[in-house]
Amino acid sequence: MQVILNLISNAKDAIEERRKKEKIEGIIEVSNEIKNKEIIIKIKDNGGGIPNEVKDRIFEPYFTTKEEGKGTGMGLYMAKEIIERSNGEITFEVNPPYTTFIIKLKEDNESW
């Protein structure tokens, strides 16, 4: 639950930043499905995407693209840690202006 809340909060922040520059209607979509004994949760937003130059760093601790005082750089790092400790994985896809975070968890995972 903490991971999903963090991803939605990040999506909201990205949309608000984009709205300062463009008149857009913000979109956050949360979906889930069970496929091949995996629970797949997707959180998609139209906050503008993730710049290519930071894609490899977004899960690093203390890395943030937010302006000073608005982010600690720990949210995505902790999300990744939580998911991986649950024997799952978190990835993302970027198709500007959309970003989709994808969480995959084993349906029969005993670590929950």
MOQUISUL-V32226 format. One record per pair of residues at least 12 apart in sequence whose C-alpha atoms are under 10 Angstrom apart, sorted by sequence separation. I is the first residue (numbers start at 1). J is the second residue. D is the distance in Angstrom with one decimal. If there is no record, write none. Layout:
BEGIN
I,J,D
I,J,D
END
This chain:
BEGIN
14,26,9.3
15,27,7.9
30,42,5.6
31,43,6.7
61,73,5.9
62,74,5.4
63,75,9.4
64,76,9.2
90,102,5.6
91,103,6.7
15,28,8.9
29,42,7.8
30,43,4.6
31,44,8.6
60,73,7.7
61,74,5.3
62,75,8.8
63,76,9.0
89,102,8.1
90,103,4.5
91,104,8.6
12,26,8.0
29,43,5.7
30,44,6.5
51,65,9.6
59,73,8.5
60,74,7.9
61,75,8.3
62,76,9.4
63,77,8.6
76,90,9.6
89,103,5.8
90,104,6.5
11,26,9.1
12,27,8.7
28,43,7.0
29,44,5.1
30,45,9.0
50,65,9.4
58,73,8.3
59,74,8.3
60,75,9.6
61,76,8.0
62,77,8.0
88,103,7.2
89,104,5.3
90,105,9.0
11,27,8.7
12,28,7.7
28,44,5.6
29,45,6.4
58,74,9.6
59,75,8.4
60,76,7.7
61,77,5.3
88,104,5.5
89,105,6.8
11,28,6.9
27,44,7.8
28,45,4.5
29,46,9.4
58,75,9.6
59,76,5.3
60,77,5.6
61,78,8.0
87,104,9.0
88,105,4.5
89,106,9.6
11,29,9.8
27,45,5.4
28,46,7.1
58,76,6.8
59,77,4.6
60,78,9.3
86,104,9.9
87,105,6.9
88,106,6.7
26,45,7.5
27,46,5.7
28,47,8.8
58,77,7.6
59,78,8.2
84,103,9.9
86,105,7.4
87,106,7.4
8,28,7.4
26,46,6.3
27,47,8.0
57,77,9.7
59,79,8.4
60,80,9.4
83,103,7.6
84,104,9.7
86,106,8.7
7,28,10.0
8,29,9.1
25,46,8.7
26,47,7.3
59,80,6.8
83,104,8.3
84,105,9.1
88,109,9.0
8,30,8.7
24,46,9.0
25,47,9.9
59,81,9.2
83,105,7.8
87,109,7.5
24,47,9.5
80,103,9.3
86,109,7.6
87,110,9.3
79,103,9.8
86,110,8.6
87,111,7.4
86,111,5.6
87,112,9.2
4,30,9.0
85,111,8.0
86,112,6.4
85,112,9.3
18,46,8.7
19,47,8.4
18,47,5.9
19,48,9.8
15,45,7.6
17,47,7.5
18,48,6.6
14,45,8.4
15,46,6.5
16,47,7.6
17,48,8.9
18,49,10.0
59,90,9.7
11,43,8.5
14,46,8.0
15,47,4.0
59,91,9.7
11,44,7.9
12,45,8.1
14,47,4.5
15,48,7.3
11,45,5.8
12,46,9.4
13,47,7.9
14,48,7.1
15,49,9.8
7,42,9.9
8,43,7.2
10,45,9.4
11,46,7.8
12,47,7.6
14,49,8.5
7,43,7.1
8,44,8.8
11,47,6.3
14,50,9.6
4,41,8.8
7,44,9.2
8,45,8.5
10,47,9.1
11,48,9.6
55,92,9.2
4,42,9.2
7,45,9.6
11,49,9.8
55,93,9.9
4,43,7.9
55,94,9.3
50,92,9.5
52,94,9.2
50,93,9.0
51,94,8.9
49,93,8.8
50,94,6.6
49,94,5.7
50,95,8.9
51,96,9.1
48,94,9.0
49,95,6.7
50,96,7.9
48,95,8.8
49,96,4.9
50,97,8.6
40,88,9.9
42,90,9.7
44,92,9.4
48,96,5.7
49,97,4.9
50,98,8.6
17,66,9.3
39,88,9.5
40,89,9.8
41,90,9.4
42,91,9.7
43,92,9.3
44,93,9.2
45,94,10.0
46,95,9.3
47,96,8.5
48,97,3.9
49,98,5.1
50,99,7.0
38,88,9.2
40,90,9.8
42,92,9.1
44,94,9.5
46,96,7.6
47,97,6.2
48,98,5.9
49,99,5.0
14,65,9.9
45,96,9.8
46,97,5.1
47,98,6.4
48,99,7.4
49,100,8.7
14,66,8.9
45,97,8.0
46,98,4.4
47,99,7.4
13,66,8.8
45,98,5.4
46,99,6.6
44,98,6.7
45,99,5.6
46,100,9.0
44,99,5.6
45,100,6.6
10,66,9.8
43,99,8.1
44,100,4.1
45,101,9.0
13,70,9.5
42,99,10.0
43,100,5.4
44,101,6.4
42,100,6.4
43,101,5.2
44,102,8.7
41,100,9.9
42,101,5.6
43,102,6.7
41,101,8.1
42,102,4.6
43,103,8.6
10,71,9.6
41,102,5.8
42,103,6.4
40,102,6.8
41,103,5.1
42,104,8.9
40,103,5.6
41,104,6.6
39,103,7.9
40,104,4.7
41,105,8.5
10,75,8.6
38,103,9.7
39,104,5.7
40,105,6.6
9,75,9.7
10,76,9.0
38,104,6.3
39,105,5.1
40,106,8.8
38,105,5.5
39,106,6.1
40,107,9.3
7,75,8.3
37,105,8.7
38,106,4.5
39,107,5.7
6,75,6.4
7,76,7.8
35,104,9.8
37,106,6.2
38,107,4.9
39,108,9.4
6,76,7.7
28,98,9.6
30,100,9.4
32,102,9.5
34,104,9.5
36,106,9.0
37,107,5.1
38,108,8.2
27,98,9.2
28,99,9.8
29,100,9.0
30,101,9.7
31,102,9.7
32,103,9.3
33,104,9.8
34,105,9.4
35,106,9.7
36,107,8.8
37,108,7.3
38,109,9.3
3,75,8.2
6,78,9.4
7,79,8.3
28,100,9.6
32,104,9.8
34,106,9.3
35,107,9.0
37,109,9.8
2,75,9.6
3,76,8.2
6,79,7.6
34,107,7.7
5,79,9.8
3,78,7.9
4,79,8.4
2,78,9.3
3,79,5.0
2,79,7.7
3,80,8.3
1,79,10.0
3,81,9.7
3,82,7.5
18,97,9.5
2,82,8.8
3,83,7.9
15,97,9.9
3,90,9.9
11,98,9.9
11,99,8.6
11,100,9.6
11,101,10.0
7,100,9.7
8,101,10.0
7,101,7.7
4,101,9.6
4,103,9.2
3,103,9.3
END
